[in-house]
């Protein structure tokens, strides 16, 4: 037997596994690295977060990725090169981090790498029925495996699409196993570039769990800040807080067919970007103060999130929304969400469930890798409109 396959077999038989989850989001702020000790699999699974860090990307990295990110027309040579380049960068960041934590690579069982999404193209978004649902994450896992010496599981979204899904969001698989509760219905809201949530009906409910994208999270605000104010983000929502919501502009932004589609659904920055702002408002937004536009974009994200939560919580008495993702740091956005939610819906941070809100996505991919080597599809067979599959491709270091 190939020694690497034998090693994988032995990892799958272990009672617990040490898995390094890697997540790189659409904000391009950096690589999230979460070291998880995962016990068991399926409904008996337990995840302990041992270490977490975000290794920031430099401006040169962001500039290269933006050459291909969410664009229909690109230079294929750059895309091809970036696939290897990102894999090498991620391997280097893993090696630096393990050294800082004084952990040897041979002590890590698996790396779970999400990669860097550069295009998301479900038929529901493209309206092109001649091509199947598709999505593309780059950052070659063979480069990660060879560069670190650690077996790497990657490209999780392709199996979900091949089995009939749209490739996003995948959070339902891990959320369902880790956070379903007997006392309350939970909505796990993640505010990244795109906002999404997982609905977890309390145990005994006849409703099914599901995950869905909602609409824009930080992406429109980040893009506006970068283009017009030369900053990566609106830190703490300070710019938005200093402006006034433009109701006429907000009404135009809310006139979008995607926002009316039933859950679950998926979208991306391919729809919600600065071109979206121009399509809805023409050039009129350019005549407004930056603070007012930012206040309106902030309100737009908050409104779509609240409308989504209202839909799924309207007939449920005991509901808590647990928030994670970069948007949790945007105080203005969180305030806008809280003041619009119905009284029976509570809000809290994922921290109250024992999970670092910034680490959650990286941890969930570590969990998916664990299910790939030690789980089985039946563990996630009760999630609405999500195929019951174990996801990920396996790259050996030799």
N, C-alpha and C positions, 0 to 999 in steps of 0.2 A: 504493500500500500504506500502511496505517496506520503512522505512524512508530514507534509502540511495538512493533508486530509486527515491523517491520524490525529494530529494536534487539534484540529477542529472537532473531531469526534470526542476527544477527551474533554474539551471545553464544554461541549454540549451535555456531557454526563455529570458535570460538577454540580454541587448543591448551590453554589453562588458563583457569580462571575464579576470580574472587575472590568467595566466597560467605559471607554472614553467617548462621550457624545460630542459631536462637532456640529455647530449650526452657524450658518452665515446668511443673514437676512437681506431683504431688499434695501434696507437703510445703508448697507455697506459700512457700518461703523466699525466692525471688527469680527473676529472669529470667537464665538462662544465655545468654551471648552469646559465640559462637566465630567468629572470623574465620579462614576456611580458604582456602588456595590449592589448588585441585583441578585436577590434570592428567589429561587423557584421560577415559575412561569405561570401564565394564565391568571385565573382568579385568585390563586394563592401567592401571587407575586408581591415582593416587597422591594422597594427602591430606597437606598440611602445615598444621599448626595454627600460625597466626602470632600470634594474641592470644586471650586468654580472660579473661572476668570474669563474676562473678555480681552483678547489680545487685539489692540486697535490696528486697523489697516493704515498704511501711509497714503498720502495724496496720490502718489504715482499708481498705486494699486487701484484706488477708486477710479482714477481717470481711465485706466485701461478697461476696467469692467464696464464703465459707462459707455464705451465705444460700441458695445453690443447689447447692453441691457435694455430689454423691452422694446427693441427696434426691429422693424420688419426688414429693413435693408441695411446690410452690414458687409464688412470685409471678411470673407470666410477664412482667410489666412490668419486674421487676428483671432477669430473664434477658435480655430484649431489650436493656435498657440496658447491661448488662454486656458484651454482645457488642461494642458500639461502644466502651465505656469501656476495656476491656482492650486493644483494638487501638490506641487513642490512647495509653494508658500505655506500651505496648511501643514504639510509634514514638518517644515522647519519650525512653525509655531508650536506644534505638538512637542517636538524635541526640546525646545527652549522651556516650555511649561513644565514638562516632566523633570527637567533638571532643576528648575526652581522649587518644585515640590519634593525633590530628593527621592524620586521614584524611578526605578529601572524599567526600561521598555519591556523586558521579558516578564515583568510582573503584571502587565496589562494583558487581559485575554483578547479583547476586541476593541477596535475603533469603529464607531458608527458615524459615518460622514454623510450629512445631508447634501453637501455641495453648494454651489452658488446658482440660484435660479436666474436664468437670463431670458427665458421666454416661457409663457404659459398660454396654451392654445386649445382649450376645450372647444368642442363644436358650439356649445351654448354661447361662447364669446365670439368666435370667429364667424359663425353662421355658414361655414364652409362644410357641407356634408360630403364632399368628395374625399376629404381626409379625416382620419379618426381623431379622437381626443389625443392631445399630445402635450408634453411639457419637457423642458430641457434644463437640467442642472449640470453644470460643468465643474471641474476640479477632479481630475482623474484619480480614482482610488488606487490604481496600481502604483502611481507615484507616491501616494501616501503610505501604502503598505511597504514598498521598497525603501522609502525614505526613513521610515520609523522602525521597520522590522516587526510590525504588528499586523496581524490579520485584520483586514478592513472590510466592513459591510457598508454598501453605498447604494445610491440610485434607487431609493425606496419607492419613489412614485411610479416607476414604470410598471411594476407588477400590478399595482392597484388599477392602473389604466387598462392594462392587458386583460384584467379580469372583469372589466366593465365599468370602472369608476372614471372620475375626471382628474384624478391625481392630486386633489386637494379638497379640503384640508385633511391631513392625516391624523390630526390630534385626537380624534374620537377613539382610535384604537388604544392608545395609552391611557387617555383620560378615563375611559370606560373601565379598564382593569384596575386603575389606581384609586379613583376618587368617587365611584358610585357609593351612595350613602343610604342608610336605612331610615334616616329621620327627615331629610329634606331633599327637595329637588335642587340640583346645582346647575348653574350656567357658568362654564369656565370661559371667560372672555379673554382673548389674547389680542392686544392692540399692537401689531407690528406695522409694516408698510400698508398691508391690508388688514382689516379687522375681521376676526372670525370668532365663533364660539362653539363649544360643545354643550349640548343639552344632555344632562344626566338625570333622568327621572329617578325618584327614590325607589329603592328596592320594593318590589311588590306592585309597582305601577304597571298598567297595561300599555303605557307609551314606550316607544323605543328610543334609545339614545341615538343621537346623530350629531355630526359636526357640519358646519356651513360657514362659508365666507359671508360677510355682511355687506361690505363696501370699503370705502377708503378708511385707513387708519391714519398713519403718519405720512403716507406717500405724497399726497398733494401738498401738504404743508412743508415737507422737507424739500420738495422740488422747487417750490416757490421761494423758500428761504435761500436755497443755493443759487438760483438764477438771479434774483433781484437784490439780495442782501449779502451774498457771498458767504453764507454760513450753512453748516450741514443740517441744522435743525433749529427750531424755536425752543431754546432751553427753558424748561419749566413753563412754557406757554406764555412767556412774558410779553412777547410782541403782540400776540393775540389779545392778551388781557388789556393792553393799552389802546386797543382799537374798538370800533363799534361794529356790530353785526349789521351787514347790509341786507335787509330782508328781500329786496328785489333780486339781488344776486343769489342769495340762498335759495329762493324759490326756483330760479333757473337751474341751479345745480341739482336740485331734487327731482327735476323732470328727466328721469332716466329709467328706461325699461327694465334694466337689470334689477333695480331696487324694488320692482313690483313682482319679480319672479318668486315662486314658492321655494321654501327651504326643502332640502339642502341645495346649495348652488355654489359656484366658484367663479372667481374673477382675479384680476391682478392689475399691476401698474400699466399693462397694455391698454386698459380702459381708463383707469383713473390716473391721469397725468395732466401736465399743463396744456396739452392739446384738448383735453376734455374741457378745461376751463375756457379755452378760446372758442370751442364749438358751442358751448352753452351761452357764453356772454359776449362773444365777439371781442373787440378790442376795448370795450367799455371798462373792463376791470383795470386796465392800465392807467385810467384817469383817476383812480381812487388811491387813497393813501395806503401804503403797504400794511400798516397796522389794521386798517379796516378790512382789507382783503384777507389777511391772516385770521382775523377774528371770525370772518365768515367761513373760511375753510375749516377752522376749528369747529364751528357750530355745525357745519355740514357733516363732518365725521361723527360728531356726538349724536346728531339727529338720526343718522342711519343706524347707528348702534342701538340707540334707545328704541327706535321703531322695530328693530329686529327682536329685541328682548321683550318688548310689549306683546308681540305676536305669540311667542312661545310661553309666556308667563301669565297670560290673561286668565286662564282657568285653573291656575295653581296657587294655592294659598301660601304655602311655605317655600319660598324661593330665595336663594342667595346667589348673587353674581360675584364670582371670585376673579380678580383681574390680574393679568400678567402682561409682559411685553413692554417695549420701550415707551408706549403711550401712557403707561402708569406714571411715568416721570413728568408728564405734561399736566401740571396742576389745573390749568384752565380747561383742558379737555375733560379731565375727571370731574371737575366741578360742573361742567355743562351736562355731563351724563347724569350725575347724581340728582341734579335739580329737576330733570325731566322724567325720571323713572317713577312708576306708580308707587304708592306708600308701602304696599305689601312686599316689594322687592328690596331686599337688603343688598349692600355692596361691601366687599372686603377684598383684601389682597390675598393672593395665593400663599403668601407667607403664613397666614393663619392656618393653612393646611399642611404646614411644615415644608413648603417648597419655596425656594428662592424664586421670585417672579421673573428675574432675568435669566435664570437657568432652565426654566421649565421646558422650552422647546428642545434644547440640547439633550436634556434628560429623557424626553419622550423618544428621541431617535435612538438613544442607548437602549431603551426598553424595546423598540422595534427590532433592533439587532439581536437582543436577547431572545425574542420570540422566533426570530429566523433560525437560530441554532438550537433552541431548546423548547420552543413552543409548538403549537399546532393551530391550524386555521379555526378550529371549533371554538377556541378561546374568545374569538371576536365575531361570533356568528349572529349576535343579536343587535347589530348596529344598522340602523335604517339606511338603505341605499348605498351601503358600503360593502364591497365584496369581502368575504371572509378569507383572507390570504395572509401568509407570512411574506414579508417584503424584503427586498435588498439583494444585491449581487455581492459575491464574496471574492475578494482579491487577496492572494497570498503574497507574502514578502519574498518568496523564492520560487 
